[in-house]
Amino acid sequence: MVKAVLEVQEVTKRLMNVKEVCEYTGWGATKVREVIKNHGSTFSLKLGNRLYVDKDKFDKYLDNCIKYGITIT
C-alpha cells in the first residue's frame, strides 16, 4: 500500500489591496485609501489604477506609529 503525503505550504502575499488592508487593520476603505495616498507613505504602490500596500513595510509603519505615538489621521 502506498501512502501519499501532502505537504501544505502557507503562502503569504507581500502586497495587499485595499480590501485586504481593511480586513487586516479593521479600518474602513476611506481611511485606508487616505493613508495609502499620503505622499509620505513608503509602503504604498500604484499599479495602473489599483492601490497596493507592501505588508512588511506597512507593518514597520504601524510599529513606528505605536513606538513614537504618531496618530494616524
C-alpha positions in Angstrom: 0.0 0.0 0.0 1.4 3.4 -1.0 0.6 6.4 1.2 0.6 9.8 -0.4 1.9 12.6 1.8 0.7 16.1 1.0 2.8 19.0 2.0 0.8 22.1 2.7 2.7 25.4 2.4 1.2 28.6 3.6 1.6 31.3 1.0 1.7 34.8 2.3 1.2 37.6 -0.1 3.6 40.5 0.1 1.2 43.0 -1.5 -2.3 43.7 -0.1 -5.1 45.5 -1.9 -7.4 48.0 -0.2 -9.9 45.3 0.8 -7.3 43.1 2.3 -5.8 46.1 4.3 -9.3 46.8 5.6 -9.6 43.3 6.8 -6.1 43.3 8.2 -6.5 46.6 10.2 -10.2 46.8 10.8 -10.3 50.2 9.3 -12.8 51.4 6.7 -11.9 51.7 3.0 -11.9 55.5 3.0 -9.4 55.7 5.9 -7.2 53.0 4.2 -7.2 54.9 0.9 -6.4 58.2 2.7 -3.4 56.6 4.5 -2.2 54.9 1.3 -2.4 58.0 -0.8 -0.4 60.0 1.7 2.6 61.4 -0.2 5.0 60.5 2.6 4.0 56.8 2.6 6.8 54.4 1.7 4.7 51.3 1.8 2.2 52.0 -1.0 2.3 51.1 -4.6 0.1 52.0 -7.5 -0.2 49.6 -10.4 -2.4 51.1 -13.1 -5.4 52.4 -11.2 -5.1 49.9 -8.3 -3.5 50.7 -4.9 -1.5 48.1 -3.1 0.4 48.0 0.2 3.7 46.2 0.9 2.8 44.2 4.1 6.3 44.2 5.6 6.7 48.0 5.1 3.2 48.7 6.3 3.9 46.6 9.5 7.0 48.7 10.1 5.0 51.9 9.6 2.4 50.8 12.1 5.1 49.7 14.6 6.7 53.2 14.3 3.4 54.9 14.9 2.9 52.9 18.1 6.5 53.3 19.2 6.6 57.1 18.7 3.0 57.8 19.5 2.2 59.0 16.0 -1.6 59.5 15.4 -2.9 58.3 12.1 -5.4 60.9 11.0 
